[in-house]
Amino acid sequence: MKTTIDIADHILLRAKEAARRHRRTVRSLTEEGLVAVLERLESEEQATVRPITFGGDGLTEEFAGKGWAAIRDAAYEGRGS
């Protein structure tokens, strides 16, 4: 199928140079690039995050009501500067 797309001059110049160096066509580079982007986008859409939880009563009294910075500081206490 034929279509027309606008490509910024500096990108098209780079694509033409890369195609020449690798003995390919700009069309083949464009198709390969579109396939790569579509696959990445589709895999991002399918990615689901399942929370991992552990049985317990939540934070200890030491950290109740405190933010992540306090927890992080305690985890790294005595390590580094």
C-alpha positions as CSV (number, residue, x, y, z in Angstrom):
1,M,0.0,0.0,0.0
2,K,1.3,3.4,-0.8
3,T,1.0,6.4,1.5
4,T,2.7,9.7,2.1
5,I,4.3,10.7,5.4
6,D,6.1,13.9,6.4
7,I,9.6,13.2,7.9
8,A,11.8,15.9,9.3
9,D,14.6,16.8,6.9
10,H,17.4,15.9,9.4
11,I,15.8,12.4,10.1
12,L,15.4,11.7,6.4
13,L,19.0,12.6,5.6
14,R,20.2,10.3,8.4
15,A,17.9,7.5,7.1
16,K,19.2,7.9,3.5
17,E,22.8,7.8,4.7
18,A,22.2,4.7,6.8
19,A,20.3,3.0,4.0
20,R,23.2,3.7,1.6
21,R,25.9,2.5,4.1
22,H,23.9,-0.7,4.8
23,R,22.8,-1.3,1.2
24,R,19.1,-1.0,2.1
25,T,16.3,1.2,1.1
26,V,14.7,3.9,3.2
27,R,11.5,2.0,2.8
28,S,12.9,-1.1,4.4
29,L,14.3,1.0,7.3
30,T,11.0,2.7,7.7
31,E,9.1,-0.6,7.8
32,E,11.6,-2.1,10.2
33,G,11.3,0.9,12.5
34,L,7.5,0.9,12.5
35,V,7.4,-2.8,13.3
36,A,9.8,-2.3,16.2
37,V,7.8,0.6,17.6
38,L,4.5,-1.3,17.2
39,E,5.8,-4.4,18.9
40,R,7.1,-2.3,21.8
41,L,3.8,-0.4,22.2
42,E,1.8,-3.7,22.0
43,S,4.0,-5.3,24.6
44,E,3.6,-2.3,26.9
45,E,-0.2,-2.5,26.5
46,Q,-0.2,-6.2,27.5
47,A,2.1,-5.7,30.5
48,T,0.2,-6.1,33.7
49,V,1.6,-5.6,37.1
50,R,0.4,-8.0,39.7
51,P,1.1,-6.7,43.2
52,I,3.1,-8.9,45.5
53,T,1.9,-8.9,49.0
54,F,3.0,-10.6,52.2
55,G,0.8,-11.5,55.1
56,G,1.3,-9.2,58.0
57,D,0.0,-6.2,59.9
58,G,1.6,-3.5,57.8
59,L,4.4,-1.3,58.9
60,T,6.0,-1.7,62.3
61,E,5.4,1.0,64.9
62,E,8.8,2.4,64.1
63,F,7.7,3.4,60.6
64,A,4.0,3.9,61.0
65,G,3.0,7.3,59.6
66,K,6.5,7.9,58.2
67,G,7.3,8.2,54.5
68,W,9.5,6.2,52.1
69,A,12.5,8.4,52.9
70,A,12.5,7.2,56.5
71,I,12.3,3.6,55.5
72,R,15.0,4.0,52.9
73,D,17.3,5.8,55.3
74,A,16.9,3.0,57.9
75,A,17.6,0.3,55.2
76,Y,20.8,2.0,54.2
77,E,21.9,3.0,57.7
78,G,25.5,2.2,58.3
79,R,26.3,1.7,54.6
80,G,28.2,4.4,52.8
81,S,28.5,8.0,53.9
